[in-house]
Amino acid sequence: MQLKNDLGTAPIGTVLKDHPRIGEILAKYDIGCVTCGVGICLLKDVVSIHALGDEVEQKIEDEINTYLDEQ
């Protein structure tokens, strides 16, 4: 994933704390990391480990980058 501000290398807990909207985007694709209490997985790994396929991963990347552009 090529996310703006190198956000893909940030821990999911930090990402969700700073950008709750990203949690909503992930939840839309049945990635339930919003409820994780540990939050140390990297955002890019969270998406790839769900093996959603290249097309869906690209949609997630595009949605997150669009959101980040709006910030």
mmCIF file of the N, C-alpha and C atoms, coordinates in Angstrom:
data_MODEL
# 
_entry.id   MODEL 
# 
loop_
_atom_site.group_PDB 
_atom_site.id 
_atom_site.type_symbol 
_atom_site.label_atom_id 
_atom_site.label_alt_id 
_atom_site.label_comp_id 
_atom_site.label_asym_id 
_atom_site.label_entity_id 
_atom_site.label_seq_id 
_atom_site.pdbx_PDB_ins_code 
_atom_site.Cartn_x 
_atom_site.Cartn_y 
_atom_site.Cartn_z 
_atom_site.occupancy 
_atom_site.B_iso_or_equiv 
_atom_site.pdbx_formal_charge 
_atom_site.auth_seq_id 
_atom_site.auth_comp_id 
_atom_site.auth_asym_id 
_atom_site.auth_atom_id 
_atom_site.pdbx_PDB_model_num 
ATOM 1   N N  . MET A 1 1  ? 0.840   -1.186  0.000  1.00 0.00 ? 1  MET A N  1 
ATOM 2   C CA . MET A 1 1  ? 0.000   0.000   0.000  1.00 0.00 ? 1  MET A CA 1 
ATOM 3   C C  . MET A 1 1  ? 0.876   1.236   0.000  1.00 0.00 ? 1  MET A C  1 
ATOM 4   N N  . GLN A 1 2  ? 0.498   2.157   -0.830 1.00 0.00 ? 2  GLN A N  1 
ATOM 5   C CA . GLN A 1 2  ? 1.185   3.438   -0.891 1.00 0.00 ? 2  GLN A CA 1 
ATOM 6   C C  . GLN A 1 2  ? 0.262   4.510   -0.315 1.00 0.00 ? 2  GLN A C  1 
ATOM 7   N N  . LEU A 1 3  ? 0.355   4.695   0.992  1.00 0.00 ? 3  LEU A N  1 
ATOM 8   C CA . LEU A 1 3  ? -0.504  5.670   1.646  1.00 0.00 ? 3  LEU A CA 1 
ATOM 9   C C  . LEU A 1 3  ? 0.255   6.966   1.890  1.00 0.00 ? 3  LEU A C  1 
ATOM 10  N N  . LYS A 1 4  ? -0.453  8.038   1.782  1.00 0.00 ? 4  LYS A N  1 
ATOM 11  C CA . LYS A 1 4  ? 0.147   9.360   1.993  1.00 0.00 ? 4  LYS A CA 1 
ATOM 12  C C  . LYS A 1 4  ? 0.721   9.460   3.402  1.00 0.00 ? 4  LYS A C  1 
ATOM 13  N N  . ASN A 1 5  ? 1.736   10.278  3.542  1.00 0.00 ? 5  ASN A N  1 
ATOM 14  C CA . ASN A 1 5  ? 2.404   10.525  4.821  1.00 0.00 ? 5  ASN A CA 1 
ATOM 15  C C  . ASN A 1 5  ? 2.993   9.247   5.425  1.00 0.00 ? 5  ASN A C  1 
ATOM 16  N N  . ASP A 1 6  ? 3.244   8.244   4.589  1.00 0.00 ? 6  ASP A N  1 
ATOM 17  C CA . ASP A 1 6  ? 3.804   6.965   5.029  1.00 0.00 ? 6  ASP A CA 1 
ATOM 18  C C  . ASP A 1 6  ? 2.970   6.338   6.143  1.00 0.00 ? 6  ASP A C  1 
ATOM 19  N N  . LEU A 1 7  ? 1.663   6.575   6.087  1.00 0.00 ? 7  LEU A N  1 
ATOM 20  C CA . LEU A 1 7  ? 0.755   6.113   7.133  1.00 0.00 ? 7  LEU A CA 1 
ATOM 21  C C  . LEU A 1 7  ? 0.679   4.591   7.209  1.00 0.00 ? 7  LEU A C  1 
ATOM 22  N N  . GLY A 1 8  ? 0.999   3.907   6.118  1.00 0.00 ? 8  GLY A N  1 
ATOM 23  C CA . GLY A 1 8  ? 0.966   2.453   6.118  1.00 0.00 ? 8  GLY A CA 1 
ATOM 24  C C  . GLY A 1 8  ? 1.925   1.822   7.102  1.00 0.00 ? 8  GLY A C  1 
ATOM 25  N N  . THR A 1 9  ? 2.975   2.550   7.487  1.00 0.00 ? 9  THR A N  1 
ATOM 26  C CA . THR A 1 9  ? 3.962   2.009   8.420  1.00 0.00 ? 9  THR A CA 1 
ATOM 27  C C  . THR A 1 9  ? 3.657   2.385   9.868  1.00 0.00 ? 9  THR A C  1 
ATOM 28  N N  . ALA A 1 10 ? 2.517   2.995   10.095 1.00 0.00 ? 10 ALA A N  1 
ATOM 29  C CA . ALA A 1 10 ? 2.117   3.376   11.457 1.00 0.00 ? 10 ALA A CA 1 
ATOM 30  C C  . ALA A 1 10 ? 1.306   2.257   12.099 1.00 0.00 ? 10 ALA A C  1 
ATOM 31  N N  . PRO A 1 11 ? 1.435   2.083   13.415 1.00 0.00 ? 11 PRO A N  1 
ATOM 32  C CA . PRO A 1 11 ? 0.623   1.083   14.118 1.00 0.00 ? 11 PRO A CA 1 
ATOM 33  C C  . PRO A 1 11 ? -0.863  1.428   14.007 1.00 0.00 ? 11 PRO A C  1 
ATOM 34  N N  . ILE A 1 12 ? -1.683  0.410   13.818 1.00 0.00 ? 12 ILE A N  1 
ATOM 35  C CA . ILE A 1 12 ? -3.107  0.618   13.610 1.00 0.00 ? 12 ILE A CA 1 
ATOM 36  C C  . ILE A 1 12 ? -3.753  1.355   14.787 1.00 0.00 ? 12 ILE A C  1 
ATOM 37  N N  . GLY A 1 13 ? -3.282  1.106   15.995 1.00 0.00 ? 13 GLY A N  1 
ATOM 38  C CA . GLY A 1 13 ? -3.841  1.799   17.162 1.00 0.00 ? 13 GLY A CA 1 
ATOM 39  C C  . GLY A 1 13 ? -3.660  3.304   17.067 1.00 0.00 ? 13 GLY A C  1 
ATOM 40  N N  . THR A 1 14 ? -2.478  3.715   16.641 1.00 0.00 ? 14 THR A N  1 
ATOM 41  C CA . THR A 1 14 ? -2.189  5.140   16.477 1.00 0.00 ? 14 THR A CA 1 
ATOM 42  C C  . THR A 1 14 ? -3.000  5.728   15.331 1.00 0.00 ? 14 THR A C  1 
ATOM 43  N N  . VAL A 1 15 ? -3.073  4.987   14.245 1.00 0.00 ? 15 VAL A N  1 
ATOM 44  C CA . VAL A 1 15 ? -3.833  5.449   13.078 1.00 0.00 ? 15 VAL A CA 1 
ATOM 45  C C  . VAL A 1 15 ? -5.290  5.688   13.455 1.00 0.00 ? 15 VAL A C  1 
ATOM 46  N N  . LEU A 1 16 ? -5.887  4.728   14.156 1.00 0.00 ? 16 LEU A N  1 
ATOM 47  C CA . LEU A 1 16 ? -7.300  4.851   14.506 1.00 0.00 ? 16 LEU A CA 1 
ATOM 48  C C  . LEU A 1 16 ? -7.548  5.961   15.524 1.00 0.00 ? 16 LEU A C  1 
ATOM 49  N N  . LYS A 1 17 ? -6.591  6.164   16.413 1.00 0.00 ? 17 LYS A N  1 
ATOM 50  C CA . LYS A 1 17 ? -6.709  7.258   17.390 1.00 0.00 ? 17 LYS A CA 1 
ATOM 51  C C  . LYS A 1 17 ? -6.656  8.605   16.690 1.00 0.00 ? 17 LYS A C  1 
ATOM 52  N N  . ASP A 1 18 ? -5.737  8.751   15.754 1.00 0.00 ? 18 ASP A N  1 
ATOM 53  C CA . ASP A 1 18 ? -5.563  10.020  15.054 1.00 0.00 ? 18 ASP A CA 1 
ATOM 54  C C  . ASP A 1 18 ? -6.556  10.215  13.913 1.00 0.00 ? 18 ASP A C  1 
ATOM 55  N N  . HIS A 1 19 ? -7.042  9.114   13.345 1.00 0.00 ? 19 HIS A N  1 
ATOM 56  C CA . HIS A 1 19 ? -7.917  9.167   12.166 1.00 0.00 ? 19 HIS A CA 1 
ATOM 57  C C  . HIS A 1 19 ? -9.058  8.155   12.297 1.00 0.00 ? 19 HIS A C  1 
ATOM 58  N N  . PRO A 1 20 ? -10.037 8.414   13.149 1.00 0.00 ? 20 PRO A N  1 
ATOM 59  C CA . PRO A 1 20 ? -11.143 7.468   13.326 1.00 0.00 ? 20 PRO A CA 1 
ATOM 60  C C  . PRO A 1 20 ? -11.860 7.126   12.019 1.00 0.00 ? 20 PRO A C  1 
ATOM 61  N N  . ARG A 1 21 ? -11.860 8.026   11.066 1.00 0.00 ? 21 ARG A N  1 
ATOM 62  C CA . ARG A 1 21 ? -12.510 7.780   9.771  1.00 0.00 ? 21 ARG A CA 1 
ATOM 63  C C  . ARG A 1 21 ? -11.884 6.579   9.058  1.00 0.00 ? 21 ARG A C  1 
ATOM 64  N N  . ILE A 1 22 ? -10.587 6.362   9.237  1.00 0.00 ? 22 ILE A N  1 
ATOM 65  C CA . ILE A 1 22 ? -9.931  5.208   8.624  1.00 0.00 ? 22 ILE A CA 1 
ATOM 66  C C  . ILE A 1 22 ? -10.500 3.920   9.201  1.00 0.00 ? 22 ILE A C  1 
ATOM 67  N N  . GLY A 1 23 ? -10.847 3.919   10.472 1.00 0.00 ? 23 GLY A N  1 
ATOM 68  C CA . GLY A 1 23 ? -11.496 2.762   11.071 1.00 0.00 ? 23 GLY A CA 1 
ATOM 69  C C  . GLY A 1 23 ? -12.826 2.457   10.408 1.00 0.00 ? 23 GLY A C  1 
ATOM 70  N N  . GLU A 1 24 ? -13.560 3.504   10.051 1.00 0.00 ? 24 GLU A N  1 
ATOM 71  C CA . GLU A 1 24 ? -14.835 3.325   9.350  1.00 0.00 ? 24 GLU A CA 1 
ATOM 72  C C  . GLU A 1 24 ? -14.603 2.732   7.959  1.00 0.00 ? 24 GLU A C  1 
ATOM 73  N N  . ILE A 1 25 ? -13.572 3.189   7.289  1.00 0.00 ? 25 ILE A N  1 
ATOM 74  C CA . ILE A 1 25 ? -13.244 2.659   5.959  1.00 0.00 ? 25 ILE A CA 1 
ATOM 75  C C  . ILE A 1 25 ? -12.898 1.176   6.071  1.00 0.00 ? 25 ILE A C  1 
ATOM 76  N N  . LEU A 1 26 ? -12.059 0.822   7.024  1.00 0.00 ? 26 LEU A N  1 
ATOM 77  C CA . LEU A 1 26 ? -11.665 -0.574  7.196  1.00 0.00 ? 26 LEU A CA 1 
ATOM 78  C C  . LEU A 1 26 ? -12.864 -1.445  7.561  1.00 0.00 ? 26 LEU A C  1 
ATOM 79  N N  . ALA A 1 27 ? -13.708 -0.960  8.431  1.00 0.00 ? 27 ALA A N  1 
ATOM 80  C CA . ALA A 1 27 ? -14.884 -1.725  8.861  1.00 0.00 ? 27 ALA A CA 1 
ATOM 81  C C  . ALA A 1 27 ? -15.809 -2.022  7.688  1.00 0.00 ? 27 ALA A C  1 
ATOM 82  N N  . LYS A 1 28 ? -15.866 -1.116  6.748  1.00 0.00 ? 28 LYS A N  1 
ATOM 83  C CA . LYS A 1 28 ? -16.699 -1.310  5.559  1.00 0.00 ? 28 LYS A CA 1 
ATOM 84  C C  . LYS A 1 28 ? -16.264 -2.547  4.774  1.00 0.00 ? 28 LYS A C  1 
ATOM 85  N N  . TYR A 1 29 ? -15.003 -2.910  4.913  1.00 0.00 ? 29 TYR A N  1 
ATOM 86  C CA . TYR A 1 29 ? -14.449 -4.081  4.219  1.00 0.00 ? 29 TYR A CA 1 
ATOM 87  C C  . TYR A 1 29 ? -14.259 -5.263  5.184  1.00 0.00 ? 29 TYR A C  1 
ATOM 88  N N  . ASP A 1 30 ? -14.988 -5.232  6.291  1.00 0.00 ? 30 ASP A N  1 
ATOM 89  C CA . ASP A 1 30 ? -14.953 -6.296  7.307  1.00 0.00 ? 30 ASP A CA 1 
ATOM 90  C C  . ASP A 1 30 ? -13.582 -6.492  7.936  1.00 0.00 ? 30 ASP A C  1 
ATOM 91  N N  . ILE A 1 31 ? -12.830 -5.411  8.061  1.00 0.00 ? 31 ILE A N  1 
ATOM 92  C CA . ILE A 1 31 ? -11.565 -5.440  8.793  1.00 0.00 ? 31 ILE A CA 1 
ATOM 93  C C  . ILE A 1 31 ? -11.874 -4.823  10.154 1.00 0.00 ? 31 ILE A C  1 
ATOM 94  N N  . GLY A 1 32 ? -11.947 -5.670  11.172 1.00 0.00 ? 32 GLY A N  1 
ATOM 95  C CA . GLY A 1 32 ? -12.450 -5.242  12.475 1.00 0.00 ? 32 GLY A CA 1 
ATOM 96  C C  . GLY A 1 32 ? -11.396 -4.802  13.462 1.00 0.00 ? 32 GLY A C  1 
ATOM 97  N N  . CYS A 1 33 ? -10.373 -4.138  13.022 1.00 0.00 ? 33 CYS A N  1 
ATOM 98  C CA . CYS A 1 33 ? -9.295  -3.718  13.916 1.00 0.00 ? 33 CYS A CA 1 
ATOM 99  C C  . CYS A 1 33 ? -9.704  -2.587  14.857 1.00 0.00 ? 33 CYS A C  1 
ATOM 100 N N  . VAL A 1 34 ? -10.831 -2.010  14.606 1.00 0.00 ? 34 VAL A N  1 
ATOM 101 C CA . VAL A 1 34 ? -11.289 -0.894  15.442 1.00 0.00 ? 34 VAL A CA 1 
ATOM 102 C C  . VAL A 1 34 ? -11.436 -1.336  16.893 1.00 0.00 ? 34 VAL A C  1 
ATOM 103 N N  . THR A 1 35 ? -11.794 -2.582  17.120 1.00 0.00 ? 35 THR A N  1 
ATOM 104 C CA . THR A 1 35 ? -12.017 -3.064  18.481 1.00 0.00 ? 35 THR A CA 1 
ATOM 105 C C  . THR A 1 35 ? -10.770 -3.679  19.113 1.00 0.00 ? 35 THR A C  1 
ATOM 106 N N  . CYS A 1 36 ? -9.673  -3.754  18.396 1.00 0.00 ? 36 CYS A N  1 
ATOM 107 C CA . CYS A 1 36 ? -8.444  -4.357  18.918 1.00 0.00 ? 36 CYS A CA 1 
ATOM 108 C C  . CYS A 1 36 ? -7.870  -3.499  20.045 1.00 0.00 ? 36 CYS A C  1 
ATOM 109 N N  . GLY A 1 37 ? -7.539  -4.141  21.144 1.00 0.00 ? 37 GLY A N  1 
ATOM 110 C CA . GLY A 1 37 ? -6.968  -3.418  22.270 1.00 0.00 ? 37 GLY A CA 1 
ATOM 111 C C  . GLY A 1 37 ? -5.468  -3.297  22.214 1.00 0.00 ? 37 GLY A C  1 
ATOM 112 N N  . VAL A 1 38 ? -4.809  -4.089  21.379 1.00 0.00 ? 38 VAL A N  1 
ATOM 113 C CA . VAL A 1 38 ? -3.354  -4.063  21.305 1.00 0.00 ? 38 VAL A CA 1 
ATOM 114 C C  . VAL A 1 38 ? -2.895  -2.974  20.340 1.00 0.00 ? 38 VAL A C  1 
ATOM 115 N N  . GLY A 1 39 ? -3.312  -3.068  19.092 1.00 0.00 ? 39 GLY A N  1 
ATOM 116 C CA . GLY A 1 39 ? -3.075  -2.008  18.111 1.00 0.00 ? 39 GLY A CA 1 
ATOM 117 C C  . GLY A 1 39 ? -1.658  -1.812  17.628 1.00 0.00 ? 39 GLY A C  1 
ATOM 118 N N  . ILE A 1 40 ? -0.833  -2.871  17.638 1.00 0.00 ? 40 ILE A N  1 
ATOM 119 C CA . ILE A 1 40 ? 0.562   -2.692  17.221 1.00 0.00 ? 40 ILE A CA 1 
ATOM 120 C C  . ILE A 1 40 ? 0.817   -3.098  15.771 1.00 0.00 ? 40 ILE A C  1 
ATOM 121 N N  . CYS A 1 41 ? -0.136  -3.754  15.130 1.00 0.00 ? 41 CYS A N  1 
ATOM 122 C CA . CYS A 1 41 ? 0.040   -4.135  13.720 1.00 0.00 ? 41 CYS A CA 1 
ATOM 123 C C  . CYS A 1 41 ? 0.120   -2.880  12.859 1.00 0.00 ? 41 CYS A C  1 
ATOM 124 N N  . LEU A 1 42 ? 0.930   -2.933  11.823 1.00 0.00 ? 42 LEU A N  1 
ATOM 125 C CA . LEU A 1 42 ? 1.026   -1.798  10.908 1.00 0.00 ? 42 LEU A CA 1 
ATOM 126 C C  . LEU A 1 42 ? -0.211  -1.758  10.019 1.00 0.00 ? 42 LEU A C  1 
ATOM 127 N N  . LEU A 1 43 ? -0.647  -0.570  9.680  1.00 0.00 ? 43 LEU A N  1 
ATOM 128 C CA . LEU A 1 43 ? -1.838  -0.408  8.853  1.00 0.00 ? 43 LEU A CA 1 
ATOM 129 C C  . LEU A 1 43 ? -1.728  -1.215  7.567  1.00 0.00 ? 43 LEU A C  1 
ATOM 130 N N  . LYS A 1 44 ? -0.601  -1.148  6.878  1.00 0.00 ? 44 LYS A N  1 
ATOM 131 C CA . LYS A 1 44 ? -0.443  -1.874  5.607  1.00 0.00 ? 44 LYS A CA 1 
ATOM 132 C C  . LYS A 1 44 ? -0.559  -3.379  5.807  1.00 0.00 ? 44 LYS A C  1 
ATOM 133 N N  . ASP A 1 45 ? -0.087  -3.894  6.943  1.00 0.00 ? 45 ASP A N  1 
ATOM 134 C CA . ASP A 1 45 ? -0.170  -5.318  7.226  1.00 0.00 ? 45 ASP A CA 1 
ATOM 135 C C  . ASP A 1 45 ? -1.592  -5.736  7.574  1.00 0.00 ? 45 ASP A C  1 
ATOM 136 N N  . VAL A 1 46 ? -2.295  -4.873  8.275  1.00 0.00 ? 46 VAL A N  1 
ATOM 137 C CA . VAL A 1 46 ? -3.684  -5.150  8.642  1.00 0.00 ? 46 VAL A CA 1 
ATOM 138 C C  . VAL A 1 46 ? -4.516  -5.396  7.391  1.00 0.00 ? 46 VAL A C  1 
ATOM 139 N N  . VAL A 1 47 ? -4.305  -4.600  6.372  1.00 0.00 ? 47 VAL A N  1 
ATOM 140 C CA . VAL A 1 47 ? -5.065  -4.755  5.135  1.00 0.00 ? 47 VAL A CA 1 
ATOM 141 C C  . VAL A 1 47 ? -4.611  -6.011  4.390  1.00 0.00 ? 47 VAL A C  1 
ATOM 142 N N  . SER A 1 48 ? -3.321  -6.201  4.240  1.00 0.00 ? 48 SER A N  1 
ATOM 143 C CA . SER A 1 48 ? -2.834  -7.320  3.433  1.00 0.00 ? 48 SER A CA 1 
ATOM 144 C C  . SER A 1 48 ? -3.126  -8.679  4.067  1.00 0.00 ? 48 SER A C  1 
ATOM 145 N N  . ILE A 1 49 ? -3.124  -8.771  5.384  1.00 0.00 ? 49 ILE A N  1 
ATOM 146 C CA . ILE A 1 49 ? -3.330  -10.064 6.037  1.00 0.00 ? 49 ILE A CA 1 
ATOM 147 C C  . ILE A 1 49 ? -4.745  -10.599 5.821  1.00 0.00 ? 49 ILE A C  1 
ATOM 148 N N  . HIS A 1 50 ? -5.669  -9.739  5.461  1.00 0.00 ? 50 HIS A N  1 
ATOM 149 C CA . HIS A 1 50 ? -7.042  -10.176 5.225  1.00 0.00 ? 50 HIS A CA 1 
ATOM 150 C C  . HIS A 1 50 ? -7.234  -10.774 3.830  1.00 0.00 ? 50 HIS A C  1 
ATOM 151 N N  . ALA A 1 51 ? -6.195  -10.736 3.003  1.00 0.00 ? 51 ALA A N  1 
ATOM 152 C CA . ALA A 1 51 ? -6.212  -11.360 1.673  1.00 0.00 ? 51 ALA A CA 1 
ATOM 153 C C  . ALA A 1 51 ? -7.497  -11.048 0.904  1.00 0.00 ? 51 ALA A C  1 
ATOM 154 N N  . LEU A 1 52 ? -7.766  -9.768  0.772  1.00 0.00 ? 52 LEU A N  1 
ATOM 155 C CA . LEU A 1 52 ? -8.984  -9.326  0.091  1.00 0.00 ? 52 LEU A CA 1 
ATOM 156 C C  . LEU A 1 52 ? -8.814  -9.258  -1.418 1.00 0.00 ? 52 LEU A C  1 
ATOM 157 N N  . GLY A 1 53 ? -7.580  -9.389  -1.877 1.00 0.00 ? 53 GLY A N  1 
ATOM 158 C CA . GLY A 1 53 ? -7.304  -9.296  -3.305 1.00 0.00 ? 53 GLY A CA 1 
ATOM 159 C C  . GLY A 1 53 ? -6.828  -7.911  -3.684 1.00 0.00 ? 53 GLY A C  1 
ATOM 160 N N  . ASP A 1 54 ? -6.116  -7.859  -4.791 1.00 0.00 ? 54 ASP A N  1 
ATOM 161 C CA . ASP A 1 54 ? -5.505  -6.596  -5.229 1.00 0.00 ? 54 ASP A CA 1 
ATOM 162 C C  . ASP A 1 54 ? -6.531  -5.511  -5.492 1.00 0.00 ? 54 ASP A C  1 
ATOM 163 N N  . GLU A 1 55 ? -7.645  -5.872  -6.095 1.00 0.00 ? 55 GLU A N  1 
ATOM 164 C CA . GLU A 1 55 ? -8.661  -4.879  -6.451 1.00 0.00 ? 55 GLU A CA 1 
ATOM 165 C C  . GLU A 1 55 ? -9.263  -4.220  -5.207 1.00 0.00 ? 55 GLU A C  1 
ATOM 166 N N  . VAL A 1 56 ? -9.593  -5.015  -4.216 1.00 0.00 ? 56 VAL A N  1 
ATOM 167 C CA . VAL A 1 56 ? -10.186 -4.467  -2.991 1.00 0.00 ? 56 VAL A CA 1 
ATOM 168 C C  . VAL A 1 56 ? -9.143  -3.681  -2.208 1.00 0.00 ? 56 VAL A C  1 
ATOM 169 N N  . GLU A 1 57 ? -7.920  -4.200  -2.139 1.00 0.00 ? 57 GLU A N  1 
ATOM 170 C CA . GLU A 1 57 ? -6.861  -3.461  -1.458 1.00 0.00 ? 57 GLU A CA 1 
ATOM 171 C C  . GLU A 1 57 ? -6.640  -2.103  -2.108 1.00 0.00 ? 57 GLU A C  1 
ATOM 172 N N  . GLN A 1 58 ? -6.731  -2.038  -3.426 1.00 0.00 ? 58 GLN A N  1 
ATOM 173 C CA . GLN A 1 58 ? -6.577  -0.767  -4.126 1.00 0.00 ? 58 GLN A CA 1 
ATOM 174 C C  . GLN A 1 58 ? -7.713  0.187   -3.768 1.00 0.00 ? 58 GLN A C  1 
ATOM 175 N N  . LYS A 1 59 ? -8.921  -0.341  -3.650 1.00 0.00 ? 59 LYS A N  1 
ATOM 176 C CA . LYS A 1 59 ? -10.064 0.501   -3.250 1.00 0.00 ? 59 LYS A CA 1 
ATOM 177 C C  . LYS A 1 59 ? -9.849  1.077   -1.856 1.00 0.00 ? 59 LYS A C  1 
ATOM 178 N N  . ILE A 1 60 ? -9.360  0.247   -0.944 1.00 0.00 ? 60 ILE A N  1 
ATOM 179 C CA . ILE A 1 60 ? -9.096  0.713   0.420  1.00 0.00 ? 60 ILE A CA 1 
ATOM 180 C C  . ILE A 1 60 ? -8.019  1.786   0.402  1.00 0.00 ? 60 ILE A C  1 
ATOM 181 N N  . GLU A 1 61 ? -6.951  1.531   -0.331 1.00 0.00 ? 61 GLU A N  1 
ATOM 182 C CA . GLU A 1 61 ? -5.869  2.516   -0.452 1.00 0.00 ? 61 GLU A CA 1 
ATOM 183 C C  . GLU A 1 61 ? -6.395  3.832   -1.011 1.00 0.00 ? 61 GLU A C  1 
ATOM 184 N N  . ASP A 1 62 ? -7.189  3.752   -2.059 1.00 0.00 ? 62 ASP A N  1 
ATOM 185 C CA . ASP A 1 62 ? -7.739  4.972   -2.665 1.00 0.00 ? 62 ASP A CA 1 
ATOM 186 C C  . ASP A 1 62 ? -8.631  5.730   -1.691 1.00 0.00 ? 62 ASP A C  1 
ATOM 187 N N  . GLU A 1 63 ? -9.471  5.004   -0.964 1.00 0.00 ? 63 GLU A N  1 
ATOM 188 C CA . GLU A 1 63 ? -10.374 5.664   -0.009 1.00 0.00 ? 63 GLU A CA 1 
ATOM 189 C C  . GLU A 1 63 ? -9.599  6.336   1.117  1.00 0.00 ? 63 GLU A C  1 
ATOM 190 N N  . ILE A 1 64 ? -8.582  5.655   1.626  1.00 0.00 ? 64 ILE A N  1 
ATOM 191 C CA . ILE A 1 64 ? -7.787  6.245   2.703  1.00 0.00 ? 64 ILE A CA 1 
ATOM 192 C C  . ILE A 1 64 ? -7.037  7.467   2.187  1.00 0.00 ? 64 ILE A C  1 
ATOM 193 N N  . ASN A 1 65 ? -6.426  7.375   1.013  1.00 0.00 ? 65 ASN A N  1 
ATOM 194 C CA . ASN A 1 65 ? -5.701  8.523   0.466  1.00 0.00 ? 65 ASN A CA 1 
ATOM 195 C C  . ASN A 1 65 ? -6.628  9.693   0.157  1.00 0.00 ? 65 ASN A C  1 
ATOM 196 N N  . THR A 1 66 ? -7.830  9.406   -0.308 1.00 0.00 ? 66 THR A N  1 
ATOM 197 C CA . THR A 1 66 ? -8.801  10.473  -0.552 1.00 0.00 ? 66 THR A CA 1 
ATOM 198 C C  . THR A 1 66 ? -9.145  11.160  0.765  1.00 0.00 ? 66 THR A C  1 
ATOM 199 N N  . TYR A 1 67 ? -9.385  10.368  1.801  1.00 0.00 ? 67 TYR A N  1 
ATOM 200 C CA . TYR A 1 67 ? -9.662  10.926  3.116  1.00 0.00 ? 67 TYR A CA 1 
ATOM 201 C C  . TYR A 1 67 ? -8.491  11.803  3.576  1.00 0.00 ? 67 TYR A C  1 
ATOM 202 N N  . LEU A 1 68 ? -7.258  11.310  3.425  1.00 0.00 ? 68 LEU A N  1 
ATOM 203 C CA . LEU A 1 68 ? -6.088  12.061  3.867  1.00 0.00 ? 68 LEU A CA 1 
ATOM 204 C C  . LEU A 1 68 ? -5.927  13.360  3.081  1.00 0.00 ? 68 LEU A C  1 
ATOM 205 N N  . ASP A 1 69 ? -6.280  13.348  1.804  1.00 0.00 ? 69 ASP A N  1 
ATOM 206 C CA . ASP A 1 69 ? -6.220  14.568  0.987  1.00 0.00 ? 69 ASP A CA 1 
ATOM 207 C C  . ASP A 1 69 ? -7.179  15.640  1.522  1.00 0.00 ? 69 ASP A C  1 
ATOM 208 N N  . GLU A 1 70 ? -8.284  15.191  2.103  1.00 0.00 ? 70 GLU A N  1 
ATOM 209 C CA . GLU A 1 70 ? -9.293  16.117  2.607  1.00 0.00 ? 70 GLU A CA 1 
ATOM 210 C C  . GLU A 1 70 ? -8.917  16.734  3.940  1.00 0.00 ? 70 GLU A C  1 
ATOM 211 N N  . GLN A 1 71 ? -7.906  16.194  4.588  1.00 0.00 ? 71 GLN A N  1 
ATOM 212 C CA . GLN A 1 71 ? -7.491  16.694  5.914  1.00 0.00 ? 71 GLN A CA 1 
ATOM 213 C C  . GLN A 1 71 ? -6.712  17.974  5.821  1.00 0.00 ? 71 GLN A C  1 
# 
